[in-house]
Amino acid sequence: MTDEQYDDAWMPDLEAAARAGKDARPRMKETAEDRAAKAKALGSTGQRILEFIHRYEAEESDKIEAAARMKAVMEEAKGEGFNVKAIKKIIADRKRSPDEVREEEDTLRLYREAIGI
């Protein structure tokens, strides 16, 4: 069979496949060696992906446990009569530079004066 005859023989199938969004070219036969190489490659890749997933899930679990402990601390502070919102604001401010905190406080003071409070 010539190349032209081969193309003609496959053309209707290729056109139908193209309309269907598929590839109708004949596939090469997969050997046992091909399957073994593929399994080895996918196996090690799959194992590495699972390692990432397990590590992430462990961190997520730790995060949930930490959030529960932090909530308990705030409930304890509230139980002793402290303003939890103020404590959280101080915690947030401690994460910022003193200049940023001072600038925000100055802006708030200016705005409050402007509206008379």
DSSP file (Angstrom, degrees, kcal/mol; ACC not computed):
  #  RESIDUE AA STRUCTURE BP1 BP2  ACC     N-H-->O    O-->H-N    N-H-->O    O-->H-N    TCO  KAPPA ALPHA  PHI   PSI    X-CA   Y-CA   Z-CA
    1    1 A M              0   0    0      0, 0.0     2,-0.1     0, 0.0     0, 0.0   0.000 360.0 360.0 360.0 129.6    0.0    0.0    0.0
    2    2 A T     >  -     0   0    0      1,-0.1     4,-2.6     4,-0.0     5,-0.2  -0.319 360.0-107.5 -77.7 165.8    1.4    3.4   -1.0
    3    3 A D  H  > S+     0   0    0      1,-0.2     4,-2.8     2,-0.2     5,-0.2   0.894 121.8  51.8 -59.3 -40.0    1.4    6.4    1.3
    4    4 A E  H  > S+     0   0    0      2,-0.2     4,-2.6     1,-0.2    -1,-0.2   0.917 109.9  47.6 -65.1 -42.8   -1.3    8.0   -0.7
    5    5 A Q  H  > S+     0   0    0      2,-0.2     4,-2.4     1,-0.2    -1,-0.2   0.898 112.0  51.1 -63.6 -39.5   -3.5    4.8   -0.5
    6    6 A Y  H  X S+     0   0    0     -4,-2.6     4,-2.0     2,-0.2    -2,-0.2   0.938 111.1  47.4 -62.4 -46.7   -2.9    4.7    3.2
    7    7 A D  H  X S+     0   0    0     -4,-2.8     4,-1.8     1,-0.2    -2,-0.2   0.913 112.6  49.6 -60.6 -42.8   -3.9    8.3    3.7
    8    8 A D  H  < S+     0   0    0     -4,-2.6    -1,-0.2     1,-0.2    -2,-0.2   0.891 109.5  51.8 -63.3 -38.8   -7.0    7.8    1.5
    9    9 A A  H  < S+     0   0    0     -4,-2.4     4,-0.4     1,-0.2    -1,-0.2   0.871 118.2  36.4 -66.7 -36.0   -7.9    4.7    3.5
   10   10 A W  H  X S+     0   0    0     -4,-2.0     4,-2.7    -5,-0.2     5,-0.2   0.639  94.1  89.1 -91.4 -15.3   -7.7    6.6    6.9
   11   11 A M  H  X S+     0   0    0     -4,-1.8     4,-2.8     1,-0.2     5,-0.2   0.889  86.6  48.3 -55.3 -48.5   -9.0    9.9    5.7
   12   12 A P  H  > S+     0   0    0      0, 0.0     4,-2.4     0, 0.0    -1,-0.2   0.921 114.8  46.9 -60.3 -40.5  -12.7    9.3    6.4
   13   13 A D  H  > S+     0   0    0     -4,-0.4     4,-2.6     2,-0.2    -2,-0.2   0.907 112.7  49.4 -65.8 -40.3  -11.9    8.0    9.9
   14   14 A L  H  X S+     0   0    0     -4,-2.7     4,-2.7     2,-0.2    -1,-0.2   0.908 111.8  48.5 -65.1 -41.8   -9.6   10.9   10.6
   15   15 A E  H  X S+     0   0    0     -4,-2.8     4,-2.1    -5,-0.2    -2,-0.2   0.917 113.3  46.8 -65.3 -42.6  -12.2   13.4    9.4
   16   16 A A  H  X S+     0   0    0     -4,-2.4     4,-1.7    -5,-0.2    -2,-0.2   0.906 113.8  48.7 -64.3 -40.9  -14.9   11.8   11.6
   17   17 A A  H  X>S+     0   0    0     -4,-2.6     5,-3.5     2,-0.2     4,-0.6   0.900 108.7  53.2 -66.1 -39.8  -12.6   11.7   14.5
   18   18 A A  H ><5S+     0   0    0     -4,-2.7     3,-0.8     1,-0.2    -1,-0.2   0.903 108.5  50.1 -62.4 -40.5  -11.6   15.3   14.0
   19   19 A R  H 3<5S+     0   0    0     -4,-2.1    -1,-0.2     1,-0.2    -2,-0.2   0.861 113.2  46.4 -64.5 -33.8  -15.3   16.3   14.1
   20   20 A A  H 3<5S-     0   0    0     -4,-1.7    -1,-0.2    -5,-0.2    -2,-0.2   0.486 117.4-114.4 -86.4  -3.2  -15.7   14.3   17.3
   21   21 A G  T <<5S+     0   0    0     -3,-0.8     2,-0.2    -4,-0.6    -3,-0.2   0.779  76.4 120.5  76.6  26.4  -12.6   15.8   18.8
   22   22 A K      < -     0   0    0     -5,-3.5     2,-0.6    -6,-0.1    -1,-0.3  -0.726  65.8-119.5-119.9 168.5  -10.7   12.5   18.8
   23   23 A D        -     0   0    0     -2,-0.2    -9,-0.1    -3,-0.1    -5,-0.0  -0.949  23.3-177.6-109.7 116.0   -7.5   11.1   17.3
   24   24 A A        +     0   0    0     -2,-0.6    -1,-0.1   -10,-0.1   -10,-0.1   0.322  38.4 125.7 -98.8   8.1   -8.2    8.1   15.1
   25   25 A R  S    S-     0   0    0      1,-0.1     2,-0.1   -11,-0.1    -2,-0.1  -0.370  72.3 -99.3 -65.3 146.1   -4.6    7.3   14.2
   26   26 A P        -     0   0    0      0, 0.0     2,-0.2     0, 0.0    -1,-0.1  -0.400  38.6-127.5 -66.4 142.2   -3.7    3.7   14.9
   27   27 A R        -     0   0    0     -2,-0.1     2,-0.2    -3,-0.1     3,-0.0  -0.595  19.1-111.8 -89.4 149.5   -1.8    3.2   18.2
   28   28 A M        -     0   0    0     -2,-0.2     2,-0.2     1,-0.1    -1,-0.1  -0.538  42.3 -98.8 -75.4 148.6    1.4    1.3   18.5
   29   29 A K        -     0   0    0     -2,-0.2     2,-0.5     1,-0.1    -1,-0.1  -0.506  35.7-130.1 -69.8 132.6    1.2   -1.9   20.3
   30   30 A E        -     0   0    0     -2,-0.2     2,-0.1     4,-0.0    -1,-0.1  -0.739  23.2-149.4 -87.6 125.6    2.3   -1.6   23.9
   31   31 A T     >  -     0   0    0     -2,-0.5     4,-2.3     1,-0.1     5,-0.2  -0.373  27.8-106.5 -88.9 170.1    4.9   -4.2   25.0
   32   32 A A  H  > S+     0   0    0      1,-0.2     4,-2.3     2,-0.2     5,-0.2   0.872 123.5  53.4 -62.2 -37.2    5.4   -5.7   28.4
   33   33 A E  H  > S+     0   0    0      2,-0.2     4,-2.5     1,-0.2    -1,-0.2   0.896 107.3  51.3 -65.0 -39.7    8.6   -3.6   28.7
   34   34 A D  H  > S+     0   0    0      1,-0.2     4,-2.5     2,-0.2    -2,-0.2   0.932 111.3  47.3 -60.7 -46.2    6.6   -0.4   27.9
   35   35 A R  H  X S+     0   0    0     -4,-2.3     4,-2.5     1,-0.2    -2,-0.2   0.890 112.1  49.9 -63.8 -39.6    4.0   -1.3   30.6
   36   36 A A  H  X S+     0   0    0     -4,-2.3     4,-2.3     2,-0.2    -1,-0.2   0.915 112.3  46.9 -65.9 -43.1    6.8   -2.0   33.1
   37   37 A A  H  X S+     0   0    0     -4,-2.5     4,-2.6     2,-0.2    -2,-0.2   0.908 113.7  48.6 -64.9 -41.6    8.5    1.3   32.4
   38   38 A K  H  X S+     0   0    0     -4,-2.5     4,-3.0    -5,-0.2     5,-0.3   0.918 111.7  48.9 -64.3 -43.9    5.3    3.2   32.6
   39   39 A A  H  X S+     0   0    0     -4,-2.5     4,-2.5     2,-0.2    -2,-0.2   0.894 112.4  48.7 -63.3 -40.6    4.3    1.6   35.9
   40   40 A K  H  X S+     0   0    0     -4,-2.3     4,-2.3     2,-0.2     5,-0.2   0.938 114.8  44.4 -65.1 -46.4    7.7    2.3   37.4
   41   41 A A  H  X S+     0   0    0     -4,-2.6     4,-2.2     1,-0.2    -2,-0.2   0.942 119.1  41.5 -64.1 -48.2    7.6    6.0   36.3
   42   42 A L  H  X S+     0   0    0     -4,-3.0     4,-3.5    -5,-0.2     5,-0.2   0.853 112.1  57.0 -69.2 -33.3    4.0    6.5   37.4
   43   43 A G  H  X S+     0   0    0     -4,-2.5     4,-2.4    -5,-0.3    -2,-0.2   0.941 111.3  40.6 -63.0 -47.7    4.6    4.5   40.6
   44   44 A S  H  X S+     0   0    0     -4,-2.3     4,-2.1     2,-0.2    -2,-0.2   0.889 118.8  47.4 -69.9 -37.6    7.5    6.7   41.7
   45   45 A T  H  X S+     0   0    0     -4,-2.2     4,-2.4    -5,-0.2    -2,-0.2   0.934 113.3  48.1 -65.9 -45.9    5.7    9.9   40.6
   46   46 A G  H  X S+     0   0    0     -4,-3.5     4,-2.4     1,-0.2    -2,-0.2   0.891 110.5  51.9 -61.4 -39.4    2.4    8.8   42.2
   47   47 A Q  H  X S+     0   0    0     -4,-2.4     4,-2.0    -5,-0.2    -1,-0.2   0.909 109.8  49.1 -63.4 -42.0    4.3    7.9   45.4
   48   48 A R  H  X S+     0   0    0     -4,-2.1     4,-2.0     2,-0.2    -2,-0.2   0.902 110.3  51.0 -65.5 -40.4    5.9   11.4   45.5
   49   49 A I  H  X S+     0   0    0     -4,-2.4     4,-2.4     1,-0.2    -2,-0.2   0.925 109.3  50.9 -61.8 -44.2    2.5   13.0   44.9
   50   50 A L  H  X S+     0   0    0     -4,-2.4     4,-2.8     1,-0.2    -1,-0.2   0.870 106.2  55.6 -61.8 -36.5    1.1   11.0   47.8
   51   51 A E  H  X S+     0   0    0     -4,-2.0     4,-2.4     2,-0.2    -1,-0.2   0.929 108.9  46.9 -60.7 -44.8    4.0   12.2   50.0
   52   52 A F  H  X S+     0   0    0     -4,-2.0     4,-2.6     2,-0.2    -2,-0.2   0.921 112.7  49.9 -61.9 -43.8    3.1   15.8   49.3
   53   53 A I  H  X S+     0   0    0     -4,-2.4     4,-2.7     1,-0.2    -2,-0.2   0.931 111.8  47.3 -61.6 -46.3   -0.6   15.2   50.0
   54   54 A H  H  X S+     0   0    0     -4,-2.8     4,-2.1     1,-0.2    -1,-0.2   0.902 112.6  49.1 -64.3 -41.1    0.1   13.4   53.3
   55   55 A R  H  X S+     0   0    0     -4,-2.4     4,-2.2    -5,-0.2    -1,-0.2   0.925 112.7  48.0 -63.0 -43.6    2.5   16.2   54.4
   56   56 A Y  H  X S+     0   0    0     -4,-2.6     4,-2.7     1,-0.2    -2,-0.2   0.927 111.0  50.3 -63.2 -45.0   -0.1   18.9   53.5
   57   57 A E  H  X S+     0   0    0     -4,-2.7     4,-2.3     1,-0.2    -1,-0.2   0.872 109.3  52.0 -62.7 -36.5   -2.9   17.0   55.3
   58   58 A A  H  X S+     0   0    0     -4,-2.1     4,-2.3     2,-0.2    -1,-0.2   0.917 111.1  46.9 -65.1 -42.6   -0.7   16.7   58.4
   59   59 A E  H  X S+     0   0    0     -4,-2.2     4,-2.5     2,-0.2    -2,-0.2   0.896 111.0  52.4 -64.5 -39.7    0.0   20.5   58.4
   60   60 A E  H  X S+     0   0    0     -4,-2.7     4,-2.1     2,-0.2    -2,-0.2   0.906 109.4  49.0 -62.2 -42.0   -3.7   21.1   57.8
   61   61 A S  H  X S+     0   0    0     -4,-2.3     4,-2.3     2,-0.2    -2,-0.2   0.908 110.9  50.0 -63.6 -42.8   -4.5   19.0   60.9
   62   62 A D  H  X S+     0   0    0     -4,-2.3     4,-2.7     1,-0.2    -2,-0.2   0.889 108.9  53.1 -61.8 -39.0   -1.9   20.9   62.9
   63   63 A K  H  X S+     0   0    0     -4,-2.5     4,-2.4     2,-0.2    -2,-0.2   0.904 108.8  48.8 -64.0 -41.7   -3.4   24.2   61.8
   64   64 A I  H  X S+     0   0    0     -4,-2.1     4,-1.9     2,-0.2    -1,-0.2   0.915 112.8  47.8 -64.2 -43.2   -6.8   23.1   62.9
   65   65 A E  H  X S+     0   0    0     -4,-2.3     4,-2.0     2,-0.2    -2,-0.2   0.903 111.8  50.0 -64.9 -40.8   -5.5   22.0   66.3
   66   66 A A  H  X S+     0   0    0     -4,-2.7     4,-2.6     1,-0.2    -2,-0.2   0.899 108.7  52.6 -63.9 -41.0   -3.5   25.3   66.7
   67   67 A A  H  X S+     0   0    0     -4,-2.4     4,-2.3     1,-0.2    -1,-0.2   0.887 108.3  50.9 -62.5 -38.6   -6.7   27.3   65.9
   68   68 A A  H  X S+     0   0    0     -4,-1.9     4,-1.9     2,-0.2    -1,-0.2   0.901 111.2  47.9 -66.0 -40.0   -8.6   25.4   68.6
   69   69 A R  H  X S+     0   0    0     -4,-2.0     4,-1.9     2,-0.2    -2,-0.2   0.904 111.4  50.2 -66.3 -40.8   -5.8   26.1   71.1
   70   70 A M  H  X S+     0   0    0     -4,-2.6     4,-2.1     1,-0.2    -2,-0.2   0.892 109.2  51.8 -64.1 -39.4   -5.8   29.8   70.1
   71   71 A K  H  X S+     0   0    0     -4,-2.3     4,-2.4     1,-0.2    -1,-0.2   0.900 107.5  52.6 -62.9 -40.6   -9.5   30.0   70.5
   72   72 A A  H  X S+     0   0    0     -4,-1.9     4,-2.1     2,-0.2    -1,-0.2   0.882 107.2  52.5 -63.4 -38.0   -9.3   28.5   74.0
   73   73 A V  H  X S+     0   0    0     -4,-1.9     4,-2.3     2,-0.2    -1,-0.2   0.931 111.1  46.3 -62.5 -45.4   -6.7   31.2   74.9
   74   74 A M  H  X S+     0   0    0     -4,-2.1     4,-2.6     1,-0.2    -2,-0.2   0.871 110.5  52.7 -67.2 -36.1   -9.1   33.9   73.8
   75   75 A E  H  X S+     0   0    0     -4,-2.4     4,-2.4     2,-0.2    -1,-0.2   0.887 109.3  50.2 -64.7 -37.6  -12.0   32.3   75.6
   76   76 A E  H  X S+     0   0    0     -4,-2.1     4,-1.2     2,-0.2    -2,-0.2   0.924 110.9  48.4 -64.9 -44.5   -9.9   32.2   78.8
   77   77 A A  H  <>S+     0   0    0     -4,-2.3     5,-2.3     1,-0.2     3,-0.4   0.919 112.8  48.2 -61.8 -43.5   -9.0   35.9   78.4
   78   78 A K  H ><5S+     0   0    0     -4,-2.6     3,-1.9     1,-0.2    -1,-0.2   0.898 106.9  57.0 -63.2 -40.4  -12.7   36.8   77.8
   79   79 A G  H 3<5S+     0   0    0     -4,-2.4    -1,-0.2     1,-0.3    -2,-0.2   0.778 104.9  52.1 -61.8 -27.0  -13.6   34.7   80.9
   80   80 A E  T 3<5S-     0   0    0     -4,-1.2    -1,-0.3    -3,-0.4    -2,-0.2   0.339 126.6-100.8 -92.5   6.5  -11.3   36.9   82.9
   81   81 A G  T < 5S+     0   0    0     -3,-1.9    -3,-0.2     1,-0.3     2,-0.2   0.534  73.6 141.6  93.4   7.1  -12.9   40.1   81.6
   82   82 A F      < -     0   0    0     -5,-2.3     2,-0.9    -6,-0.2    -1,-0.3  -0.529  59.3-110.6 -83.7 152.3  -10.4   41.2   79.0
   83   83 A N     >  -     0   0    0     -2,-0.2     4,-2.0     1,-0.2     3,-0.2  -0.720  27.4-165.2 -82.5 106.7  -11.5   42.7   75.7
   84   84 A V  H  > S+     0   0    0     -2,-0.9     4,-2.6     1,-0.2     5,-0.2   0.860  85.9  57.1 -64.2 -37.4  -10.6   40.0   73.1
   85   85 A K  H  > S+     0   0    0      1,-0.2     4,-1.9     2,-0.2    -1,-0.2   0.908 108.0  47.8 -61.5 -41.2  -10.9   42.3   70.2
   86   86 A A  H  > S+     0   0    0      2,-0.2     4,-2.3     1,-0.2    -1,-0.2   0.902 110.9  51.1 -66.3 -40.8   -8.3   44.7   71.7
   87   87 A I  H  X S+     0   0    0     -4,-2.0     4,-2.4     1,-0.2    -2,-0.2   0.922 110.3  49.0 -62.2 -43.8   -6.0   41.8   72.4
   88   88 A K  H  X S+     0   0    0     -4,-2.6     4,-2.3     1,-0.2    -1,-0.2   0.870 109.6  52.7 -64.4 -36.0   -6.3   40.6   68.8
   89   89 A K  H  X S+     0   0    0     -4,-1.9     4,-2.6     2,-0.2    -1,-0.2   0.910 109.3  49.0 -64.6 -42.5   -5.6   44.1   67.6
   90   90 A I  H  X S+     0   0    0     -4,-2.3     4,-2.3     2,-0.2    -2,-0.2   0.914 110.1  51.4 -63.5 -42.3   -2.4   44.3   69.7
   91   91 A I  H  X S+     0   0    0     -4,-2.4     4,-0.7     1,-0.2    -2,-0.2   0.922 111.8  46.9 -59.9 -44.2   -1.3   40.9   68.3
   92   92 A A  H >< S+     0   0    0     -4,-2.3     3,-0.9     1,-0.2     4,-0.4   0.904 111.4  51.4 -64.7 -41.3   -1.9   42.2   64.8
   93   93 A D  H >< S+     0   0    0     -4,-2.6     3,-1.5     1,-0.2    -1,-0.2   0.858 102.2  60.2 -64.8 -35.1    0.0   45.4   65.5
   94   94 A R  H 3< S+     0   0    0     -4,-2.3    -1,-0.2     1,-0.3    -2,-0.2   0.722  99.3  58.2 -66.2 -20.0    3.0   43.5   67.0
   95   95 A K  T << S+     0   0    0     -3,-0.9    -1,-0.3    -4,-0.7     2,-0.2   0.601 102.3  67.8 -82.5 -12.1    3.4   41.8   63.6
   96   96 A R  S <  S-     0   0    0     -3,-1.5    -3,-0.0    -4,-0.4     0, 0.0  -0.591  95.6 -92.4-104.7 166.8    3.8   45.2   61.9
   97   97 A S     >  -     0   0    0     -2,-0.2     4,-2.1     1,-0.1     3,-0.2  -0.452  33.8-117.4 -74.8 151.5    6.6   47.8   62.2
   98   98 A P  H  > S+     0   0    0      0, 0.0     4,-2.6     0, 0.0     5,-0.2   0.856 115.8  56.2 -57.1 -35.2    6.2   50.5   64.8
   99   99 A D  H  > S+     0   0    0      2,-0.2     4,-2.5     1,-0.2     5,-0.2   0.905 106.4  49.1 -64.6 -41.0    6.2   53.1   62.0
  100  100 A E  H  > S+     0   0    0     -3,-0.2     4,-2.2     2,-0.2    -1,-0.2   0.916 113.0  47.3 -63.7 -42.8    3.2   51.4   60.3
  101  101 A V  H  X S+     0   0    0     -4,-2.1     4,-2.6     2,-0.2    -2,-0.2   0.934 112.9  48.5 -64.4 -46.2    1.3   51.3   63.6
  102  102 A R  H  X S+     0   0    0     -4,-2.6     4,-2.6     1,-0.2    -2,-0.2   0.901 110.7  51.2 -61.8 -42.1    2.0   54.9   64.4
  103  103 A E  H  X S+     0   0    0     -4,-2.5     4,-2.3     2,-0.2    -1,-0.2   0.913 111.1  47.6 -62.8 -43.2    1.0   56.0   60.9
  104  104 A E  H  X S+     0   0    0     -4,-2.2     4,-2.6     2,-0.2    -2,-0.2   0.926 112.6  48.8 -63.6 -44.1   -2.3   54.1   61.1
  105  105 A E  H  X S+     0   0    0     -4,-2.6     4,-2.5     1,-0.2    -2,-0.2   0.903 111.5  49.8 -63.3 -40.8   -3.0   55.6   64.6
  106  106 A D  H  X S+     0   0    0     -4,-2.6     4,-2.4     2,-0.2    -1,-0.2   0.908 111.6  48.8 -62.8 -42.1   -2.2   59.1   63.4
  107  107 A T  H  X S+     0   0    0     -4,-2.3     4,-2.6     2,-0.2     5,-0.2   0.922 111.6  48.7 -64.1 -44.5   -4.5   58.7   60.4
  108  108 A L  H  X S+     0   0    0     -4,-2.6     4,-2.6     2,-0.2    -2,-0.2   0.919 111.5  49.8 -61.3 -43.3   -7.3   57.4   62.6
  109  109 A R  H  X S+     0   0    0     -4,-2.5     4,-2.3     1,-0.2    -2,-0.2   0.922 111.9  48.6 -61.1 -44.3   -6.9   60.3   65.0
  110  110 A L  H  X S+     0   0    0     -4,-2.4     4,-2.1     1,-0.2    -2,-0.2   0.919 112.8  47.2 -61.8 -45.9   -7.0   62.8   62.1
  111  111 A Y  H  X S+     0   0    0     -4,-2.6     4,-1.6     2,-0.2    -2,-0.2   0.892 111.0  51.7 -65.0 -40.5  -10.1   61.2   60.6
  112  112 A R  H  X>S+     0   0    0     -4,-2.6     5,-2.8     1,-0.2     4,-0.6   0.921 110.6  48.2 -63.3 -42.7  -11.9   61.1   64.0
  113  113 A E  H ><5S+     0   0    0     -4,-2.3     3,-0.7     4,-0.2    -1,-0.2   0.894 107.8  56.6 -62.6 -38.7  -11.1   64.8   64.6
  114  114 A A  H 3<5S+     0   0    0     -4,-2.1    -1,-0.2     1,-0.2    -2,-0.2   0.828 114.0  37.9 -64.2 -32.2  -12.4   65.6   61.1
  115  115 A I  H 3<5S-     0   0    0     -4,-1.6    -1,-0.2    -3,-0.2    -2,-0.2   0.383 117.7-109.7-102.1   4.3  -15.8   64.0   61.8
  116  116 A G  T <<5       0   0    0     -3,-0.7    -3,-0.2    -4,-0.6    -4,-0.1   0.807 360.0 360.0  80.4  30.0  -16.0   65.3   65.4
  117  117 A I      <       0   0    0     -5,-2.8    -4,-0.2    -6,-0.1    -5,-0.1   0.388 360.0 360.0-121.3 360.0  -15.5   62.1   67.4
